Amino acid sequence: METQGRANGYLPAAAFTRKERMVIDDDGYHYRTREQKLVGPFETESAAIFNLNRFVHTKITELVNANESHIGVL
């Protein structure tokens, strides 16, 4: 079985490594964005993860909406 690569747009999840986004300090739990912005503090890890998931969902929605608006221009 041939492994697909970047040339055809697919890499398995195991091919990627990600720095830990969660940061814990005396103020509480934080997460880092791709731009290295530290967001928080949150009282609990679950609150930080919930907010991180909401942040990611919002960014995906913005990207989809931007792509749809460009498609309408064609």
N, C-alpha and C positions, 0 to 999 in steps of 0.2 A: 504494500500500500504506500503510495507516494504522499509525502507530507506537503501540504500546500504552504506557500510562503507569501511574502509581500507582493510579489509580481501578480498574483491572482487575487489579492485582497483578503487573504485569510491567514491568521496565525492563531494557534491554540492559546487558551488562557494561560497555560503554563509558560508560555514564551515571554510573558510580561512580569516584571517585578515592580512593586510599588512601595515607596517609602511609607512608613506608618503615618497616617493622617491624624490620628488621635494623639493629643498631648495632654498630660496631666501635670498640674503644678499646684501651688498652695491656694490659688484662686478657684480652681475647679478643673473641669474638662473643657478642652478646646479641640478644634479641628483645623487643619490647614487646607486651603484651596490650592489649585494647581499653580496659581500665581504667588503662592507662599504667604498669603494673607492668613493671619491667625484669627479665627472666629470663636468667640466665647467671652467669658466663661459660662459653663452650664453646671448646674448642681450635680447632675448625674451623668454617667456615661451614656445611658439610654436616651437622655434628653439631647445630648450632643449628637448621637447617631441619628436620631429622628430629624434634627435640624439639618444635618449633613445630607440625609436622603432628600429632604425637601429642597435644599439648595441645588442638588444635582438634578432633581426633577424639573425645577424652574429653569435651569440652564438648558436642558434638553428641549423643553417647551419653547423657549426663546429661539433655539436653533431651528426647530421644525417650522415655527411661524416665519422666521426669516427666509427659509428655503421656499416655503409656500408662496411668499410674496414675490420672490424672484421668478418662480414658475409662472405666475400670473402675468408677468411682464412680457414673457415670450410670446 
